[in-house]
Amino acid sequence: MIKVHGFPVSNYYNMVKFALLEKGFEYEEVLTRPSQDGEFLSKSPMGKVPCLEVREGFLTETNVILEFIEDTFWGHALFPEDAFGKAKVRELMKASELYLELPARELFGAVFFGRPVSDDSKASVGEKLDKGTAALNKLLTFTPYAAGSAMTYADIMLYYTVTLAEVAVQQVYGKSLYDDLPGATEWLELMEKNSNVQQINRDRDTALEKMKQG
Ligand SMILES: N[C@@H](CCC(=O)N[C@@H](CS)C(=O)NCC(=O)O)C(=O)O
């Protein structure tokens, strides 16, 4: 059986879980924290999670894993069939990661681990997020899904990007990221009707609770 290494609080890990659940594919979760330990680096060269383990070996980088899942497993398609539609989904995935997830991640140390954040970082991340949301607004259709009438990998990546970024944006800037993404609130409601999203969020909350209890 294929294995997914990671932990349920990781948004990237949850993107992979969501894709596998949507495909209806059985997998085993191997509870793993990011690590620079030599053994883990032989599976995940940057020591990050998620890491997918299949018969042929290990795979890292979430977008690569998602593409592999699509190429390998049956189940309903999560990319459009036509080349342009597929490229538009990939464009959204990349924009979500580069221009929203990664800048928001610069705030995670302050938000989740109580590290200090300088006024300069706040200002520079704020600028990047403003540019990123403006770019995403040009790409998102919300009709009703991120890239059209069917759910795709763009929804998967965006959901686990914005929901975590929102926590950071609220805490650092005292505003909602969703105010800068018209249509996002209705789309979030739609996504959260999905039973796989609900299950992943329950797993995340249980793991968070355990972490708080030490
Ligand atoms: N580019 C990686 C990013 C994954 C990532 O940043 N995962 C976090 C957990 S959510 C991690 O492992 N962080 C540890 C680190 O950055 O060393 C991907 O697409 O999978």
PDBQT file of the ligand as one rigid body, heavy atoms in Angstrom, charges set to zero:
ROOT
HETATM    1  N1  LIG A 301       7.879  22.790  -1.418  1.00  0.00    +0.000 N 
HETATM    2  C1  LIG A 301       7.424  21.791  -0.475  1.00  0.00    +0.000 C 
HETATM    3  C2  LIG A 301       7.036  22.510   0.796  1.00  0.00    +0.000 C 
HETATM    4  C3  LIG A 301       6.614  21.568   1.905  1.00  0.00    +0.000 C 
HETATM    5  C4  LIG A 301       6.764  22.219   3.259  1.00  0.00    +0.000 C 
HETATM    6  O1  LIG A 301       7.188  23.374   3.390  1.00  0.00    +0.000 OA
HETATM    7  N2  LIG A 301       6.398  21.457   4.282  1.00  0.00    +0.000 N 
HETATM    8  C5  LIG A 301       6.593  21.945   5.615  1.00  0.00    +0.000 C 
HETATM    9  C6  LIG A 301       5.496  21.395   6.528  1.00  0.00    +0.000 C 
HETATM   10  S1  LIG A 301       3.957  22.163   6.130  1.00  0.00    +0.000 SA
HETATM   11  C7  LIG A 301       7.930  21.446   6.103  1.00  0.00    +0.000 C 
HETATM   12  O2  LIG A 301       8.246  20.291   5.933  1.00  0.00    +0.000 OA
HETATM   13  N3  LIG A 301       8.706  22.356   6.696  1.00  0.00    +0.000 N 
HETATM   14  C8  LIG A 301       9.999  22.040   7.232  1.00  0.00    +0.000 C 
HETATM   15  C9  LIG A 301      11.101  22.828   6.611  1.00  0.00    +0.000 C 
HETATM   16  O3  LIG A 301      10.814  23.805   5.878  1.00  0.00    +0.000 OA
HETATM   17  O4  LIG A 301      12.255  22.490   6.849  1.00  0.00    +0.000 OA
HETATM   18  C10 LIG A 301       6.247  21.007  -1.048  1.00  0.00    +0.000 C 
HETATM   19  O5  LIG A 301       5.677  21.472  -2.039  1.00  0.00    +0.000 OA
HETATM   20  O6  LIG A 301       5.941  19.911  -0.575  1.00  0.00    +0.000 OA
ENDROOT
TORSDOF 0
